[in-house]
């Protein structure tokens, strides 16, 4: 856990109002003196004194606290650079920034909320947003301009028709592939027209290159399952939100396709075949043909891979469906009124300012959730991968996890079911039937 105390911001709106008032007073006095010639120099000077005093007034300095997890992966310097840019514009707000590892973040946050010591503003992931908003922990954001933000990302953080968070960033999952292995197998590179069947055929061709070479790695987990289910036309909850649809035929087919890659065709390695390696490690070693993973891999793969690689939009089956991850920025509803105003200025800067967006892009961190693609043009110029436009093409097929109050409980139940299918303890149909039953028994949908 690391804490940085950083000086920051004035109340810009108040200062602007005061300066505007000062600017209108002096011209009026000058006009009066010129037209009537009855105001002496001394009187004019006295008349100007109150306005001169007004220009020296500033908002009261304030210190706010901000907690985050996203910078814990080595991006604290990037976050600090964003602060420095914010500080230049807003020198009278002090922000105490605390970066907490993701594994500890929500446990720490919940403890502080219960104890009344939660930060004035903090980072929030999309999975936990609804639970926090529904319990009155988050303040409604009424003092921010959201016009420059990506509307898909923005809408993900509204609750009950009110905006309780600003999207800080976004990333998508794309299909990353080893061009050298495709060349060795004599097969064409993936394209945006591919389906999962095309991926499986390519994976089998690459698997045939050697005992220690594998076609694809897509973990059989909850997060991957709800996305693949959408690729098969399925979902976890009905469209009207009234019932669970976990064991639908589409979802069963989706989970079956995932486990077949490991248990049937072995184009995906088992845990034993992984030998303790991670999926990224396997790809970086040159022994993996394809991996659906997030755009945050680009810098790491650029440094670690000594072979040619590129990306494309992740193929679907009956339709495409792309993971959309967005972290949000929220304000503590229990913060003081002054702290709420200052906190909204700070999170608005992080979310939508040109300065923060440029710093984020230059660092190769993640993408700011802006609606103006021109503001993100510099991102497309960085290689590898050559096909960075696939990141934005993926936005046409986004899938979000169900936003329900008991999200963690639902995801735990489904995760357990998916794990049983992955291990062979249950068939995909048996596992999803069990998950359907448990969710219906334990969770009430609103």
C-alpha positions in Angstrom: 0.0 0.0 0.0 1.4 3.4 -1.0 0.3 6.8 -0.1 1.2 10.0 -1.9 0.3 13.4 -0.7 0.0 15.8 -3.6 -1.0 19.5 -3.6 -3.8 20.5 -6.0 -6.8 22.7 -7.0 -8.7 26.0 -6.5 -12.4 26.4 -6.9 -12.1 27.6 -10.5 -15.7 28.5 -10.9 -15.7 30.8 -7.9 -12.4 32.5 -9.0 -13.8 32.9 -12.5 -16.9 34.6 -11.1 -14.9 36.9 -9.0 -12.6 37.9 -11.8 -15.6 38.4 -14.0 -17.1 40.7 -11.4 -13.8 42.7 -11.1 -13.5 43.0 -14.9 -17.0 44.7 -15.1 -16.5 47.1 -12.3 -13.5 49.1 -13.6 -14.9 49.8 -17.1 -18.1 51.1 -15.6 -16.1 53.5 -13.3 -14.0 54.6 -16.2 -17.1 55.3 -18.4 -18.7 57.3 -15.6 -15.6 59.5 -15.2 -15.3 60.1 -18.9 -18.9 61.0 -19.4 -19.5 63.2 -16.4 -16.0 64.4 -15.5 -17.3 64.7 -12.0 -15.5 61.8 -10.4 -12.1 62.9 -9.1 -9.0 60.8 -9.3 -9.2 60.1 -5.6 -12.9 59.1 -5.7 -12.2 56.8 -8.7 -9.4 55.3 -6.8 -11.6 54.7 -3.8 -14.3 53.3 -6.0 -11.9 50.8 -7.5 -10.5 49.6 -4.1 -13.3 47.1 -3.3 -12.9 45.4 -6.7 -9.1 45.3 -6.3 -9.6 43.5 -2.9 -12.1 41.1 -4.6 -9.5 39.9 -7.1 -7.3 38.7 -4.3 -9.9 36.5 -2.8 -9.7 32.8 -3.6 -11.6 29.7 -2.5 -10.6 28.1 0.7 -7.9 25.5 0.2 -9.2 21.9 0.6 -7.7 18.5 1.0 -9.5 15.5 -0.4 -8.6 11.8 -0.5 -8.6 9.5 -3.5 -8.1 5.7 -3.5 -7.4 3.6 -6.6 -6.3 0.2 -7.7 -5.6 0.6 -11.4 -2.2 2.3 -10.9 -0.9 -0.5 -8.7 0.3 -2.4 -11.8 3.2 0.0 -12.3 1.3 3.1 -13.4 1.7 5.2 -10.3 4.1 7.6 -12.2 1.5 8.0 -14.9 -1.2 8.8 -12.4 1.2 11.3 -10.7 1.7 13.0 -14.1 -2.0 13.4 -14.5 -2.1 15.0 -11.0 0.7 17.4 -12.0 -1.3 18.5 -15.0 -4.4 18.9 -12.8 -2.4 20.8 -10.2 -1.3 23.4 -12.8 -4.9 24.3 -13.4 -6.2 23.9 -9.9 -3.5 24.8 -7.4 -5.6 25.1 -4.2 -6.9 21.5 -3.9 -4.8 19.0 -2.3 -5.4 15.4 -3.2 -4.0 12.6 -1.1 -3.7 9.7 -3.5 -3.5 6.1 -2.2 -2.8 3.2 -4.5 -3.9 -0.2 -3.2 -3.3 -3.6 -4.9 -6.5 -5.0 -6.5 -6.4 -8.1 -4.3 -6.8 -5.9 -1.2 -8.7 -3.0 -2.6 -12.3 -3.9 -1.9 -11.7 -5.5 1.4 -9.9 -2.3 2.5 -12.6 -0.1 1.0 -15.5 -2.0 2.7 -13.7 -1.8 6.0 -13.3 2.0 5.7 -16.8 2.5 4.6 -18.1 0.6 7.6 -15.8 2.6 9.9 -16.8 6.0 8.4 -13.3 6.6 7.1 -13.8 6.0 3.4 -11.9 8.3 0.9 -13.7 11.3 -0.6 -13.5 9.7 -4.0 -12.3 6.4 -5.3 -12.0 4.0 -8.2 -14.7 1.5 -8.8 -14.9 -1.5 -11.1 -18.0 -2.3 -13.2 -18.7 -5.5 -11.4 -19.3 -3.9 -8.0 -20.8 -0.6 -9.2 -24.5 -1.5 -8.8 -24.0 -2.9 -5.3 -22.4 0.3 -4.1 -24.9 2.6 -5.9 -27.9 0.7 -4.5 -26.7 1.1 -0.9 -26.4 4.9 -1.1 -22.6 4.9 -0.8 -22.1 6.9 -4.0 -23.0 10.5 -4.5 -24.9 11.5 -7.6 -22.7 13.4 -10.0 -24.5 16.6 -10.8 -21.6 19.0 -11.3 -19.8 17.4 -14.2 -20.0 17.7 -18.0 -20.3 14.3 -19.5 -20.7 15.4 -23.1 -17.2 14.3 -24.2 -17.5 10.8 -22.8 -18.2 7.5 -24.6 -22.0 7.0 -24.1 -21.7 3.2 -23.8 -19.2 3.5 -21.0 -21.2 6.3 -19.4 -24.5 4.4 -19.4 -22.8 1.5 -17.7 -22.5 3.6 -14.6 -26.0 5.0 -14.2 -28.3 3.5 -11.6 -32.0 4.3 -11.2 -31.8 6.9 -14.0 -29.0 8.8 -12.2 -25.3 9.1 -12.9 -23.2 7.9 -10.0 -19.9 7.4 -11.7 -17.7 8.6 -14.6 -15.9 6.1 -16.8 -12.2 6.5 -16.2 -11.0 4.3 -19.0 -11.9 1.3 -21.1 -10.3 -1.6 -22.7 -11.6 -4.4 -24.9 -10.5 -8.0 -25.5 -9.2 -8.9 -28.9 -7.8 -12.0 -30.5 -4.0 -11.8 -30.4 -2.2 -14.3 -32.8 1.3 -15.4 -33.5 1.9 -14.8 -37.2 5.0 -17.0 -37.3 3.0 -20.1 -36.2 0.3 -19.3 -38.7 3.0 -19.2 -41.4 4.5 -22.5 -40.3 1.1 -24.1 -40.3 0.4 -22.7 -43.8 -2.9 -21.1 -42.9 -4.3 -17.7 -43.4 -4.3 -15.1 -40.6 -7.6 -14.5 -38.7 -9.9 -11.8 -40.1 -13.0 -10.0 -38.8 -15.2 -12.5 -40.7 -14.0 -15.5 -38.8 -16.2 -17.5 -36.5 -15.3 -19.7 -33.5 -15.3 -22.7 -35.9 -12.6 -21.0 -38.0 -10.6 -20.4 -34.8 -10.9 -24.1 -33.9 -9.7 -25.2 -37.4 -6.7 -22.9 -37.2 -6.0 -24.1 -33.6 -5.9 -27.7 -34.7 -3.5 -26.9 -37.6 -1.2 -25.1 -35.2 -1.5 -27.9 -32.5 -0.2 -30.3 -35.1 3.1 -28.4 -35.3 4.5 -30.1 -32.2 3.7 -31.7 -28.8 4.5 -28.5 -26.9 2.8 -26.1 -29.3 -0.9 -25.2 -28.7 -3.5 -23.5 -30.9 -5.3 -21.3 -28.4 -5.7 -20.5 -24.7 -9.0 -19.2 -23.5 -9.5 -19.8 -19.8 -12.7 -21.7 -18.8 -13.8 -19.0 -16.3 -16.9 -17.0 -15.5 -15.8 -13.9 -17.3 -15.0 -15.8 -20.5 -18.1 -17.9 -20.2 -20.6 -15.0 -20.2 -18.9 -13.5 -23.2 -18.8 -16.8 -25.2 -22.5 -17.4 -24.2 -23.3 -14.0 -25.9 -21.3 -15.1 -28.9 -23.7 -18.1 -29.2 -26.7 -15.8 -28.7 -27.2 -16.6 -25.0 -27.2 -14.5 -21.8 -27.3 -15.1 -18.1 -30.5 -13.1 -17.4 -33.5 -12.5 -19.6 -33.7 -9.3 -21.6 -36.3 -7.8 -19.2 -34.2 -8.7 -16.2 -36.9 -10.8 -14.6 -35.4 -14.3 -14.6 -32.1 -16.2 -14.9 -31.3 -18.0 -18.2 -28.1 -19.6 -17.2 -28.9 -23.1 -18.5 -30.3 -22.1 -21.9 -29.4 -24.3 -24.9 -27.2 -21.4 -26.2 -25.2 -21.2 -23.0 -24.8 -25.0 -22.7 -23.4 -25.0 -26.3 -21.0 -22.2 -25.4 -19.6 -23.9 -22.4 -19.3 -27.2 -24.2 -17.2 -25.5 -26.9 -14.9 -24.1 -24.3 -14.3 -27.4 -22.5 -14.0 -29.3 -25.7 -10.9 -27.3 -26.6 -9.2 -28.8 -23.6 -10.8 -32.2 -23.1 -11.6 -33.3 -26.6 -9.2 -31.7 -29.2 -6.5 -30.5 -26.7 -5.8 -27.5 -28.9 -5.8 -25.7 -25.5 -3.4 -27.1 -22.9 -4.5 -28.7 -19.6 -3.1 -27.3 -16.3 -0.5 -30.1 -16.3 0.6 -29.3 -19.9 1.0 -25.6 -18.8 3.6 -26.7 -16.3 3.0 -23.7 -14.1 3.3 -21.2 -16.9 0.7 -18.4 -17.3 -1.2 -17.9 -20.5 0.8 -14.8 -21.4 4.0 -16.7 -20.7 3.0 -19.4 -23.1 2.3 -16.9 -25.8 5.5 -15.0 -25.2 7.5 -18.2 -25.5 6.3 -18.6 -29.1 4.4 -21.9 -28.3 0.8 -20.5 -28.5 -1.0 -19.6 -31.7 -3.9 -17.5 -30.4 -5.0 -15.9 -27.2 -8.1 -13.7 -26.5 -6.8 -11.1 -24.1 -7.1 -7.4 -23.3 -5.5 -4.5 -25.0 -3.4 -4.0 -21.9 -1.1 -6.7 -23.2 0.3 -4.6 -26.0 3.3 -3.1 -24.2 4.2 -6.4 -22.6 4.0 -8.4 -25.8 6.0 -5.7 -27.7 8.8 -6.1 -25.3 8.7 -9.8 -24.7 7.8 -11.4 -28.1 10.6 -12.0 -30.6 8.2 -13.1 -33.3 5.6 -11.2 -35.4 2.1 -10.9 -33.9 -1.0 -9.0 -34.6 -4.7 -8.7 -33.6 -8.2 -8.9 -34.9 -11.7 -8.6 -33.5 -12.5 -11.7 -31.5 -14.6 -14.1 -33.6 -18.0 -15.0 -32.4 -20.4 -17.8 -33.4 -23.9 -16.7 -34.2 -22.8 -13.1 -33.4 -19.7 -11.3 -32.2 -19.4 -10.3 -28.6 -16.5 -8.4 -27.1 -15.5 -8.0 -23.5 -15.8 -4.4 -22.4 -13.9 -3.4 -19.3 -14.3 0.0 -17.7 -13.2 1.3 -14.4 -15.1 4.2 -13.0 -14.6 7.2 -10.7 -17.0 7.8 -7.9 -17.5 10.3 -5.0 -18.3 9.2 -1.4 -21.8 10.3 -0.5 -20.7 10.8 3.1 -18.0 13.4 2.1 -18.6 17.0 3.0 -20.2 19.3 0.5 -17.0 21.1 -0.2 -15.1 17.8 -0.6 -17.8 16.6 -3.1 -17.3 19.7 -5.2 -13.5 19.3 -5.2 -13.8 15.5 -5.8 -16.0 16.0 -8.8 -13.5 18.4 -10.3 -10.7 15.9 -9.8 -12.5 12.8 -11.2 -13.9 14.9 -14.1 -10.3 15.8 -15.0 -9.1 12.2 -14.8 -12.0 11.0 -16.9 -12.5 13.5 -19.7 -9.7 16.1 -19.9 -7.5 16.2 -22.9 -4.4 16.4 -20.7 -5.2 13.2 -18.8 -6.1 11.4 -22.1 -2.8 12.3 -23.7 -0.8 11.2 -20.6 -2.7 7.9 -20.5 -2.2 7.2 -24.2 1.5 8.2 -24.2 2.1 5.8 -21.3 0.3 3.0 -23.2 -1.8 2.4 -20.1 -5.4 2.0 -21.2 -7.8 4.0 -23.3 -9.7 7.1 -22.0 -13.4 6.7 -22.4 -13.8 9.5 -24.9 -16.4 9.8 -27.6 -14.1 11.7 -30.0 -12.1 9.2 -32.0 -9.8 12.0 -33.3 -8.6 12.5 -29.7 -7.5 8.8 -29.8 -5.8 9.0 -33.2 -2.3 8.8 -31.8 -3.1 5.4 -30.4 -3.6 4.0 -33.9 -0.1 5.1 -34.9 1.7 2.9 -32.4 2.9 -0.5 -33.6 2.8 -3.4 -33.0 0.1 -4.4 -33.4 -0.5 -3.2 -36.9 -4.2 -3.7 -36.8 -5.0 -1.4 -33.8 -8.2 -0.3 -35.5 -9.6 -3.7 -34.3 -9.7 -2.2 -30.8 -12.3 0.4 -32.0 -14.1 -2.1 -34.3 -14.6 -4.2 -31.2 -16.8 -1.4 -29.7 -19.5 -2.4 -32.2 -20.0 -5.7 -30.4 -19.7 -5.0 -26.7 -21.1 -7.3 -24.0 -21.4 -6.3 -20.4 -21.9 -8.6 -17.4 -25.4 -8.3 -15.9 -25.5 -5.3 -13.6 -27.4 -6.6 -10.6 -27.2 -5.8 -6.9 -26.1 -9.4 -5.9 -23.6 -9.6 -8.7 -20.8 -11.1 -6.6 -23.1 -13.9 -5.4 -24.3 -14.7 -8.9 -20.8 -14.7 -10.3 -19.5 -16.9 -7.5 -22.2 -19.5 -8.2 -21.6 -19.5 -11.9 -17.8 -19.6 -11.5 -18.1 -22.7 -9.4 -20.3 -24.3 -12.0 -18.0 -23.5 -14.8 -15.0 -24.8 -12.8 -16.8 -28.1 -12.4 -17.3 -28.4 -16.1 -13.7 -27.4 -16.8 -12.4 -30.1 -14.5 -14.7 -32.8 -15.9 -16.5 -33.1 -12.5 -19.8 -32.2 -14.2 -20.9 -31.9 -17.8 -21.6 -28.4 -19.1 -25.3 -29.1 -19.0 -25.2 -30.5 -15.4 -23.1 -27.6 -14.2 -25.3 -24.9 -15.6 -28.5 -26.6 -14.4 -27.1 -26.5 -10.9 -26.1 -22.8 -11.3 -29.6 -22.0 -12.5 -31.1 -23.7 -9.5 -28.9 -22.0 -6.9 -29.3 -18.6 -8.4 -33.1 -18.9 -8.5 -33.1 -20.1 -4.9 -30.7 -17.5 -3.5 -31.0 -14.3 -5.5 -34.1 -12.2 -6.1 -33.9 -10.2 -9.3 -35.4 -6.7 -9.2 
